[in-house]
Amino acid sequence: MLNGVVIAIVCLPALLTFVWFFEVLAGCFALRNERTSPVAEPGAPAHRTTVLIPAHNEGAGILPTIRDVQAQLGPRDGILVVADNCTDDTAEIVRAAGVEVVVRADPARRGKGYALEFGVRHLGLDPPDVVVIMDADCGLGENALRHLSANAMASRRPVQSLYLMRAPENASPGKGVNLFAWRVKNWIRPLGLKLFGLPTQLVGTGMAFPFSLLVGRDLGNSRLAEDCALGIALASAGYPPLFVSEAKVHSHFAVSQAGSESQRQRWEKGHLENIVDLVPGALVKSLRSGSPSLAALAVDMAVPPLSLLVLVTALCVILGGVAFLLGASAAALAIPSLSVLLVVLGSALAWRAVGRDVLPVPELLRLPLHAIRKLVFYHGIASGKASSSWIRTDRK
């Protein structure tokens, strides 16, 4: 009895660890090939593209984003900013920059999803071919809009750019861990899935859609990770998101420690909510419809944030060790021990591929301590202290 219960408990985290390791291993291989292959630059944009920017109190920092976008627009392209429940001068600043802005005031229904729904409805009056959704504090890599627009129209699918974070000036040493974990999640793992023709998660910014895919979608919600929910919905409808790493978008982590903590709590709370709310239904639907793309998205979403995965794996080793001493089979300890090995090996491979410039070796070796320190962080999420409202992050 004891043996069966313990093995059942440790097998699920072990399975998720294997998924994570498989994605990392494939992603490192794909990245090596990508770096040795020339990038084909897209030609002049052939499709009318509108960049939709939802903004809540972004007056202090939205202009650099607008200038970045304007530099890549073709003659038929445009920008639409949704100034959502703003109490600052966001709308006035956007208009002064020569950009179309619509104002939404509905304090009872706040959230990025509501702003996107409002913007898409407005665009329906004169629909573009492609809608690119960007956050109001992001910058664009070279030719990013052309890559996004061309791939969205060629595939008739949603397209996700490579979205990376940068550390603010005078960042604390611990930011290297966050940068590394972000690269693993948003760069290496999607590349690994793409190597096998599997879709990626939508991550909220740098996303492109043929306009027809957004018409009638349930965007209006206050979900913290509404982008992932949209990706699941589109995959369920037969339009799994495509990862295009040639299109690059970047932003910055929060400047202050408190802002950084709040930012990560919102992201990770949203991720964990989606695991509970979306993964079971998506898995059931993928089995009924025979959709490997939907199944791959659901399983990928089920993998928790890296620090939580490390914590759970370590707890499983302790549990398996105690059970083994009490008479359980060696498998109770061997399964989580193998998981630890996969996490260590996968982290080393990922660090060699994308982490050496942001995470010095001493910091890399302290990853387990970093995970342990996050026990308080996850307690805050579990106790409901993480904010669910749409707030502006205190970036540089």
N, C-alpha and C positions, 0 to 999 in steps of 0.2 A: 504493500500500500504506500509506504513512505517513498519507496523507489519510484513508483509510477507518478506520484504527485510532483516530486521534485523535478523529474525529467520533463514532465509536461510544462512546469513553470520555466525552466531554463531553455527550452527549445525555441520558444517564440523570439526572445531576444537574440538567440544564436542565429535564427533564420534571417532576422533583420540585419544582423552584423554581416552575414554572408552576402546579402543583397548589396549592402553598402560597399563591401570589399570588391565584389564583382564589378560594380559601377566604377569604382576608383581605378581598379586594374585596367579595365577597358578604356577608361578616359585617359589614363597616362599613355597608353599605347596609341590612342587616337591623336593625342596632342603631339607626340613625337612625329607622327606622320604629317600632321597639319603644319608643323613648323618647317618641314622640308619641302612642302608643296607651295607653289606660287598661288597667291590669292587673285582670282579673276575679278577685276573691277567691273561693276555694273555700268552700263551705258547711261545715256541721258534718260531720266525718268519718263516712262511711257504711260504712266497711270497717274491720274489726279489724286494727290495725297493730301489729307488734312491731319495735322498733329493736334490731338486733343489733350489739353493740359488741365486737370482738375486742381484747383488751388484754394486753400483755406488759410487766410492770413499770411500770404507769401509775398507781400509787397516789398519786404526788405531784401529778398533774394531772388526774385523771379526773372529779373532782367538778363542776367547771364545765360539762363536757359533759353529765353526768347531769342537772344542774339545767336546762340549756337544753332538753334533750329532755323532761323532766317537765313543763315549762311548756306544752308543745304537745300533750301526750297527751290523748286523749279517754277517757271512762270505761271503754271496753273495750280500750284499748291498753296496751302494756307495754314493758318494756326487758329484754333478756337480755344480760348481760356474760359473755364467755368469758375467764376468767383463765387465760392460756395460758403454761405453763412459767414462772410468776412466782417470783421469789425475794424479792419485797417483800410488802407488805400490801395489794395491790390487792383481793383477794377480801374481806378484812375491811372495808375502806373502802366497797366497793360494798354489802355487806350492811347496814352501818350506815346507809346512805342509803335503805334500804327497797327495794332493787332486787334482782331475781333474778340470781344468779351461778352459773355452773357452772365447775368447776376442771378443767383439762386438764393432765396431766403426762406428757409423752412427749419427753424431750430428744433422742431420735434423729430425731424428725420435727417440726422446728420451722419455723414460718412462718405467716403470716397465713392462707394458704389452708387449712391444717390446722385452724386455729381456727374458720374459717367453716364448714367441713364439720362439725365437732363441734357447733357451735351450731345449724346447720340440722337435724342429726339429732335434737338435743334438742327443737327446736321441732316436729318431726314428731309428738311425743307429743300435742300439742294445737295443731294448725296454725292460724296466723292467716291472714287473707286476703292481707296484704301484709307483706313483710319489707323494712325499710329498714336498710341497712348503713352504719354510721358509724365512723370512727376515734375513738379515745379522747381525742383532743386537738383536736376540732373544735367550732365553735360554729354555731348555726343562725340563719338569717335569719327574718324574720317570716313565719309561716304556712308554713314550708318543709315540714314533715311533711304538712300537708294537701295542698299542691300535689303532693308526691311520691306520696302514697297515692292521691289522686283520679286522677292521670294514669296511674299504673300499672294501676289497675283498668279505667279507661275504654279504654285502648289494648291491654290484655293484653300489654304489652311491658315490658322493663326500662326504667327511667327514670333519667337522670343529671341531677343538680342542677348549678347553676353553682358550681363549687368554686374559690374564690379564696384566695390567700395574702396575709398581712399581714406587714409588717416588724416585728421586735421593737423595743422601745425602744432608743435609742442605736445603731441599725443603722448599719453602714458605708455610705458613699455608693454603693458598687457594688451594694447591694441593690436599687436602683431598676431596674437592668437586669434582674435576676431577676424582679422583680415585673411588669415590662412583658412579658417573654418568657412568663411564666406566663399573663398575661391574653390574650395572642395565642393561645396554645395551647388554653386551657380556656374561653375566652369568645368571641373573635372567630371563630376557625375553626369551632367547632361551630355557631355561629349561621349562618355561611355555608352549611354543609352542610344545616342545617335549612331554610333558605330554599328549597332545591330538593327538599325532602322526603327527604333522605338522613339516615342514622343518625349517631350520635356514638360516640366511644370511652367506655368505662367507666373512671373514674379512681380507683376504690378507696374513695371515701367519698361520702356523700350519694347513694347508689344505692338505688332501690326496685324490688322484684320482686313480681309475684304469686307467692305461695308455691309454687304448682305448677311454676313455671319453675326453681326451685332443687332440686327433688326429683330425685335421681339424677344431678345434675351432678358432674363431676369437679372438686371444689373443693380437694381435699387435695393440695397441692403446695407446693414451696418456691420457686416462680418469683417473681422480684422484682416483676414487673408482672403479677400473676395476674389483675387486673381486666380488662386488655386481652384476655387470653386468654379470659376468660369472655365478654366481649362478642363476640368472634369466634365462639365456640362457639354462643352463643345466636342470632346472626345466621345462622349455618349451619343452625340448626334452624328458621329462619323467624321469629325474634323479634329483629329489630334494635333496639338501644337508642335511646331517644328522649331528646332534649335538652330540658329544661324550665328555662329561665333564670329563671323566676319563683321557683323554689325555690333559695335561696342557702345555701351552707355555706362556712365560712371556717376557716382555721388560720393558723399562724405559721411563718415560716422559723426555722431554728435560730439560737440566740443567738450562739454562738461561730463564729469563722471555720472552725475545724476541723470543727465539727458541720455547718456549712452545706456545706462541701466534701464531707463524707461523705454527707450527705443527697442532694445533687445527683448524686453519683456513683452512688448506688443507683438513683435514678430513671432516669438516662440510660443506665446499664448495662442496666436492665430494658427500656427502650425499644429499645435496639439489639439485645438478645437476641431480642425479639419480632419485629423486622424480619427477622432471619435465620431464626427458628424458625417463625413463623406466616404471614408475608406470602406466600411462594411457594405454600404449600398452600391458603391462602384464595383466592388469585387463580385457581388451577386449579379449585377447587371452584365458584367463582362462574361460571366459564365453562361448566362442565359443567351446572350447575343453572340457568343464566340468571338469576342473582340480582344485580341492580344494587346492592342494599343491601350485600351481602357484598363486592362488588368495591370499592365506595366506602370501606368500612371498611378494607380491605386497603391500598388506595392511600393513604388518609389516614395509616395507621400507618407506611407506608414513608417518609414525610417525616421526616427526622431532626430533632433539636433545632435551634433557630434558629441558635445559634452554630456548630454543626457544618455546617449548610447553608451559612452564610457562608464558613467555611473551605474547604469543598470547592469552592464556586463560585469563590473566589479562586484556588485551585490550578488549576482548569480554565482560567481566564483566562491564567495563566502558561504552562500547557502549550500552549494554543491559540496564544499569541503566539510561543512558540519554534517550534512546528510551522509556523506561517505564514512565519516568517523562513527556515525550511529548505525551503520550497517547497510546503507544503500550501495548500489553497484558503482563501479568506477566511472560509468557513463555520466553519472550525476555531476562529477567533478570534471571529467574530460571534455564534455560539451562546452561549458562556459570557458574552460581554459583555452580551448581552440578558438573561441570567440575573441579572447584577449589577444591571442597571437595574430589573428586577422586584423584587429584594430591597430595593433602596433605596426604590422607590416604595411597595411594600407596607408597609415599616416606617414610612414617613412617614404613610401613611393610618391605620395601626393606632395610631400614637402620637397622632395628632390625635383619634382616637376614644376611646382608653382609656388613653393613656400620659402625658398632660400633667401629671397630678397626682402622678405617682410618678417621672417621669424628666425632669429639667431638660434644656433644649436642649444645654448643654455635654456632659452625659452621653450624650445621644442621638448626638451627633456622634462620640463615642468608641466606638461600638458595634463598629467594625472592630477596634480595639485590644483590646477586651474579648474578641472572638473569637480573636484571635491568642494572648492570654494563656492561653486554654483548651487550647492545644496540650499543655501539661503535664498538664492535667486528663484529656484523652482518652488520653494515653499511660498514665496510671494505670489507666484502664479496660481498655485493650488489653493491659496487662501483668498483669491479673488482681489488681491491688491493691485494687479496689473491693470492699467487703464485700458478701457475699450473705446475711448473717444478718439476722434480724428484731431490730432494736435500737431502743430508745427515743431519739427525737430530743431534743436539749437545747433545747426551746423555752422561751419566757419563763415 
